[in-house]
Amino acid sequence: MRGSDERTGSLFSYVNLDARVRRDHPLRPIQEIANAALGDLSADFSALYPPRLGRPSIPPERLLRAMLLQAFYGIRSERQLMERMEFDLLFRWFVGLGVDDAAWDHSSFTKNRDRLLAGEIAGKFLRAILAQPRVKRLMSSDHFSVDGTLIEAWASTKSFRRVDGDDNDPEGPGRNAERGFHKEKRSNQTHQSTTDPQARLYKKGDGQPAQLCYMGHALMENRHGLAVDGGVTQATGTAEREATLAMLDRRPGRRRITLGADKAYDVRAFIGQLRARRVTPHIAVDGHLSKLGKPRSTAIDGRTRRHPGYAISQRCRKRIEEVFGWIKGAAGLAKVKVRGRAKVDAVFTLALAAYNLIRLPKLLAAPA
């Protein structure tokens, strides 16, 4: 017998969200790991939200889960995320909203998100995930890799104007008028973006266009390729090495480790600073030719290059590109949607935590 297509609204609804999500859904183990990490951050949340002061805010745990969904599914904006939250039962289940609970207004979500990220919660959340005993046993404590990548700022090149206001602009209507860059020498010393003053005009290699950007950094353990630390700095020629030393100084313990990296880190002063920190530099040799045709003198000695572990580190270090590839492609951070180094740093660090979360279920399910 054919079923009826008649549409009638029911007076009461008894929908069990947990029953609507299949038992083997990949978000189930991810939610379990994330909830354990959020439980460890309860004291930090309490410090950000003083008791008996103002109206109740969006629960920070639900806020962070919603931000994780935004990274998992590559949702472009908070407005689109809230629209998806309105009708998607899977999203409601993961975040913790009931069927009859109203989704938040996108502007309220953004204000609460900025307040949460200002408290360095993203970095603490990443560390809380890695500190769980079953996750900690997956990671190497001796072998690491490091690299940096450019993240395009949420600012147009037209906003890069002279600090003294003496721009060579043709007459034109509208706020998006043409900019006169002809015969104009632009640099970060004389120019600044009016949209995002902390962004810097930079290019990472010859033949590439210069763009307003930040530089993201990640420290990865070599056993399973999990990101253990990261952050964002302004884009400069020395930012990668400076950020690496800062991340090494934050690591617990001072046991000897190895560090793989590409040839941009083959700098004698940097290698000396690594050895002072009991870090063996498994760094690719920068052997490019000078203008006179002579190969550049490398800072990596022959004893290090002859060791079998050096070749292994050179193979493993390339896996860090998978981290950057997922963050820029799936999570949508090829061009960041926030302004200011602090906010970009928090969003980037949360994306590192999201990358770890999508990989952990399979790693934890694999036989020991």
C-alpha positions as CSV (number, residue, x, y, z in Angstrom):
1,M,0.0,0.0,0.0
2,R,1.3,3.4,-0.9
3,G,2.1,5.7,2.0
4,S,0.5,9.1,2.3
5,D,2.5,12.3,1.5
6,E,0.3,14.4,3.8
7,R,2.3,16.8,6.0
8,T,1.0,17.4,9.5
9,G,3.0,18.9,12.4
10,S,3.0,16.9,15.5
11,L,2.0,18.4,18.8
12,F,4.8,16.7,20.8
13,S,8.2,15.4,19.6
14,Y,10.2,12.6,21.3
15,V,13.5,12.5,19.4
16,N,16.5,10.9,21.0
17,L,19.4,12.6,19.3
18,D,21.9,9.9,20.4
19,A,19.7,7.2,18.7
20,R,19.8,9.2,15.5
21,V,23.6,9.0,15.3
22,R,24.9,5.6,14.2
23,R,27.1,3.7,16.5
24,D,30.1,3.7,14.2
25,H,30.0,7.4,13.3
26,P,33.5,8.9,13.3
27,L,32.3,11.8,15.4
28,R,31.5,9.5,18.4
29,P,35.2,8.8,19.4
30,I,36.1,12.4,18.5
31,Q,33.4,13.7,20.9
32,E,34.7,11.4,23.6
33,I,38.3,12.6,23.3
34,A,37.2,16.3,23.1
35,N,34.9,16.0,26.1
36,A,37.7,14.5,28.2
37,A,39.9,17.5,27.3
38,L,37.2,20.0,27.9
39,G,36.7,18.5,31.4
40,D,40.3,19.2,32.2
41,L,39.8,22.8,31.3
42,S,36.9,23.4,33.7
43,A,39.1,25.6,36.0
44,D,40.2,27.7,33.1
45,F,36.6,28.3,31.9
46,S,35.6,29.3,35.5
47,A,38.4,31.9,35.5
48,L,37.2,33.4,32.2
49,Y,33.5,33.5,33.4
50,P,33.2,35.0,36.9
51,P,30.3,33.6,38.9
52,R,27.2,35.7,39.5
53,L,28.3,38.4,37.1
54,G,26.0,39.2,34.1
55,R,23.7,36.8,32.3
56,P,24.7,33.2,31.5
57,S,26.8,33.0,28.3
58,I,27.0,30.3,25.7
59,P,28.6,27.4,27.6
60,P,32.3,27.4,26.5
61,E,32.3,23.7,26.1
62,R,29.5,23.9,23.5
63,L,31.2,26.9,21.9
64,L,34.4,24.9,21.4
65,R,32.6,21.9,20.0
66,A,30.8,24.1,17.5
67,M,34.2,25.6,16.4
68,L,35.5,22.1,15.9
69,L,32.6,21.3,13.7
70,Q,33.4,24.4,11.7
71,A,36.9,23.1,11.1
72,F,35.8,19.5,10.4
73,Y,33.3,20.4,7.8
74,G,35.0,23.5,6.3
75,I,32.1,25.9,7.1
76,R,33.0,29.3,5.9
77,S,31.3,31.6,8.4
78,E,29.6,31.7,11.7
79,R,26.3,32.6,10.0
80,Q,26.4,29.5,7.9
81,L,27.4,27.4,11.0
82,M,24.4,28.7,12.9
83,E,22.1,27.9,9.9
84,R,23.5,24.4,9.8
85,M,23.0,24.1,13.6
86,E,19.3,24.9,13.2
87,F,18.4,21.8,11.2
88,D,21.3,19.3,11.4
89,L,20.6,16.8,14.2
90,L,24.2,15.5,14.0
91,F,25.6,19.0,14.7
92,R,23.1,19.4,17.6
93,W,24.1,16.1,19.1
94,F,27.9,16.8,18.9
95,V,27.6,20.3,20.3
96,G,25.1,19.3,23.1
97,L,22.0,21.2,22.0
98,G,18.6,19.6,22.4
99,V,16.1,19.2,19.6
100,D,13.9,22.0,20.9
101,D,16.8,24.3,21.8
102,A,17.2,27.4,19.6
103,A,20.5,27.9,17.8
104,W,22.5,30.9,18.8
105,D,22.5,34.2,16.9
106,H,25.7,34.4,14.8
107,S,26.7,37.7,16.3
108,S,26.4,36.4,19.8
109,F,28.4,33.3,18.8
110,T,31.2,35.5,17.4
111,K,31.4,37.7,20.5
112,N,31.6,34.7,22.8
113,R,34.1,33.0,20.5
114,D,36.4,36.0,20.6
115,R,36.2,36.2,24.3
116,L,37.1,32.5,24.6
117,L,40.0,32.6,22.2
118,A,41.4,35.7,24.0
119,G,42.0,33.5,27.1
120,E,44.5,31.2,25.3
121,I,42.0,28.4,25.5
122,A,43.0,27.0,22.1
123,G,46.6,26.2,23.2
124,K,45.4,24.7,26.5
125,F,42.8,22.6,24.6
126,L,45.6,21.2,22.3
127,R,47.7,20.3,25.3
128,A,44.8,18.7,27.1
129,I,44.1,16.4,24.2
130,L,47.8,15.3,24.0
131,A,48.0,14.9,27.8
132,Q,45.4,12.1,27.9
133,P,47.2,8.8,28.7
134,R,45.9,6.8,25.8
135,V,46.9,9.6,23.4
136,K,50.3,10.2,25.1
137,R,51.4,6.6,24.5
138,L,51.0,7.1,20.7
139,M,53.5,10.0,20.5
140,S,57.2,9.9,20.2
141,S,59.1,11.7,22.9
142,D,62.5,11.7,21.1
143,H,61.9,12.6,17.4
144,F,60.2,15.7,16.1
145,S,59.8,17.9,12.9
146,V,59.1,21.5,12.4
147,D,58.0,23.8,9.6
148,G,56.2,27.0,8.8
149,T,53.6,28.1,6.2
150,L,52.1,31.3,5.0
151,I,48.5,32.1,5.9
152,E,46.9,34.8,3.9
153,A,45.5,37.7,6.0
154,W,41.9,38.9,5.8
155,A,42.9,42.1,4.0
156,S,43.2,43.2,0.4
157,T,46.5,44.4,-1.1
158,K,44.7,47.7,-1.8
159,S,44.6,48.3,2.0
160,F,48.5,48.3,2.0
161,R,49.1,52.1,2.1
162,R,51.8,54.4,3.1
163,V,52.0,55.2,6.8
164,D,52.5,58.9,6.1
165,G,49.4,59.0,3.9
166,D,51.3,60.1,0.7
167,D,49.8,57.5,-1.6
168,N,49.8,57.8,-5.4
169,D,46.1,57.1,-5.8
170,P,44.2,58.0,-9.0
171,E,40.8,59.7,-8.6
172,G,37.9,57.3,-8.4
173,P,34.6,56.8,-6.7
174,G,33.8,54.3,-4.0
175,R,35.7,52.7,-1.2
176,N,37.1,50.1,-3.5
177,A,38.7,52.5,-5.9
178,E,41.8,51.7,-8.0
179,R,45.2,51.8,-6.3
180,G,48.2,53.3,-8.0
181,F,51.2,51.0,-7.4
182,H,53.1,52.0,-10.5
183,K,56.7,52.8,-9.8
184,E,56.0,52.7,-6.1
185,K,58.4,50.9,-3.8
186,R,56.4,49.2,-1.0
187,S,57.9,47.8,2.2
188,N,56.7,46.9,5.7
189,Q,58.8,49.8,7.0
190,T,56.9,52.5,5.0
191,H,53.5,50.8,4.4
192,Q,50.8,49.2,6.5
193,S,47.5,47.6,5.9
194,T,44.6,49.7,7.0
195,T,42.4,46.6,7.4
196,D,44.8,44.4,9.4
197,P,47.8,46.5,10.6
198,Q,49.6,43.4,12.0
199,A,49.7,41.6,8.7
200,R,52.9,41.8,6.7
201,L,53.6,41.9,3.0
202,Y,55.8,38.8,2.4
203,K,56.7,36.0,-0.1
204,K,58.4,32.8,0.8
205,G,60.3,32.2,-2.4
206,D,61.5,33.7,-5.7
207,G,58.9,33.9,-8.4
208,Q,56.0,33.9,-5.9
209,P,53.7,36.9,-5.4
210,A,54.0,38.9,-2.2
211,Q,50.8,39.0,-0.2
212,L,49.6,40.3,3.1
213,C,49.9,37.3,5.4
214,Y,51.0,35.7,8.7
215,M,53.2,32.8,9.2
216,G,51.9,29.6,10.9
217,H,54.3,27.2,12.7
218,A,53.8,23.6,13.8
219,L,55.9,21.2,15.8
220,M,55.1,17.5,14.9
221,E,56.1,14.3,16.6
222,N,57.5,11.8,14.0
223,R,55.8,8.5,15.2
224,H,52.3,9.2,14.0
225,G,52.5,12.8,12.7
226,L,50.5,14.5,15.4
227,A,50.9,18.2,16.0
228,V,52.2,18.8,19.5
229,D,52.6,22.6,19.4
230,G,52.1,25.5,17.1
231,G,51.4,29.2,16.7
232,V,51.3,32.2,14.4
233,T,53.8,35.0,14.1
234,Q,54.2,38.0,11.8
235,A,55.8,36.9,8.5
236,T,59.6,37.7,8.5
237,G,62.7,36.0,7.2
238,T,63.7,34.8,10.6
239,A,60.2,34.0,12.0
240,E,60.4,30.2,11.4
241,R,63.6,29.8,13.4
242,E,62.5,32.1,16.2
243,A,59.2,30.3,16.5
244,T,61.0,26.9,16.6
245,L,63.2,28.0,19.5
246,A,60.1,29.3,21.4
247,M,58.2,26.0,20.9
248,L,61.3,24.0,22.0
249,D,61.5,26.1,25.1
250,R,57.9,25.3,26.0
251,R,58.3,21.5,25.8
252,P,58.4,19.7,29.1
253,G,61.7,18.1,30.1
254,R,65.1,18.6,28.6
255,R,66.0,15.2,27.3
256,R,67.9,15.0,24.0
257,I,65.7,14.9,20.9
258,T,66.1,15.1,17.2
259,L,64.5,17.8,15.0
260,G,63.9,17.4,11.3
261,A,63.4,20.5,9.1
262,D,63.9,21.8,5.6
263,K,66.9,23.7,4.3
264,A,65.5,27.1,5.4
265,Y,66.6,26.2,8.9
266,D,70.2,25.4,7.8
267,V,71.7,28.5,9.5
268,R,74.8,28.3,11.6
269,A,73.6,30.4,14.5
270,F,70.3,28.5,14.7
271,I,72.1,25.2,14.7
272,G,74.2,26.3,17.6
273,Q,71.1,27.4,19.5
274,L,69.6,23.9,18.9
275,R,72.7,22.1,20.2
276,A,72.6,24.3,23.3
277,R,69.1,23.0,24.0
278,R,70.2,19.4,23.6
279,V,68.5,19.1,20.2
280,T,70.2,17.1,17.4
281,P,69.6,19.0,14.1
282,H,68.4,16.6,11.4
283,I,68.0,19.5,9.0
284,A,68.2,19.3,5.2
285,V,71.4,20.7,3.7
286,D,71.0,24.1,2.0
287,G,73.5,23.6,-0.9
288,H,72.4,26.2,-3.4
289,L,75.1,27.9,-5.5
290,S,76.2,31.4,-4.9
291,K,76.5,34.0,-7.6
292,L,80.1,32.9,-8.1
293,G,79.0,29.3,-8.7
294,K,80.3,28.0,-5.3
295,P,78.1,25.8,-3.1
296,R,76.9,27.3,0.1
297,S,78.7,26.1,3.3
298,T,76.2,24.0,5.3
299,A,76.0,24.1,9.1
300,I,75.2,20.4,9.3
301,D,78.4,18.4,10.0
302,G,79.2,15.1,8.3
303,R,78.8,13.1,11.4
304,T,75.2,14.0,11.7
305,R,74.4,13.3,8.1
306,R,76.1,9.9,8.2
307,H,73.8,8.7,11.1
308,P,70.9,6.4,9.9
309,G,68.5,8.5,11.9
310,Y,69.2,11.5,9.8
311,A,67.8,9.9,6.6
312,I,64.7,8.7,8.6
313,S,64.1,12.2,9.9
314,Q,64.3,13.6,6.4
315,R,61.5,11.2,5.3
316,C,59.3,11.8,8.3
317,R,59.6,15.6,8.3
318,K,57.6,15.8,5.1
319,R,54.5,14.6,6.8
320,I,54.1,18.0,8.4
321,E,52.9,19.2,5.0
322,E,49.9,16.9,5.6
323,V,49.0,19.0,8.7
324,F,49.3,22.3,6.7
325,G,47.4,20.8,3.8
326,W,44.4,19.8,5.9
327,I,44.3,23.1,7.8
328,K,44.4,25.1,4.6
329,G,42.1,22.8,2.5
330,A,39.6,21.1,4.8
331,A,39.5,23.6,7.6
332,G,39.5,26.6,5.3
333,L,42.5,28.5,6.7
334,A,44.2,29.2,3.4
335,K,42.8,32.7,4.0
336,V,42.0,33.3,7.6
337,K,38.7,35.0,8.5
338,V,39.8,36.9,11.5
339,R,42.1,39.9,11.9
340,G,45.0,40.5,14.3
341,R,47.8,38.2,15.2
342,A,46.3,37.0,18.5
343,K,43.0,35.9,16.9
344,V,44.8,34.3,14.0
345,D,47.1,32.4,16.4
346,A,44.1,31.1,18.4
347,V,42.2,29.9,15.3
348,F,45.3,28.3,13.8
349,T,46.1,26.5,17.1
350,L,42.5,25.2,17.3
351,A,42.8,23.9,13.8
352,L,45.9,21.9,14.9
353,A,43.8,20.4,17.7
354,A,41.0,19.6,15.2
355,Y,43.6,17.9,12.9
356,N,44.7,15.7,15.8
357,L,41.1,14.8,16.6
358,I,40.3,13.5,13.2
359,R,43.3,11.3,13.2
360,L,43.2,9.9,16.7
361,P,40.2,7.5,16.4
362,K,42.0,5.4,13.8
363,L,45.2,5.5,15.7
364,L,43.5,4.5,19.0
365,A,41.7,1.7,17.3
366,A,44.8,0.2,15.6
367,P,46.2,-2.9,17.4
368,A,49.2,-2.1,19.6
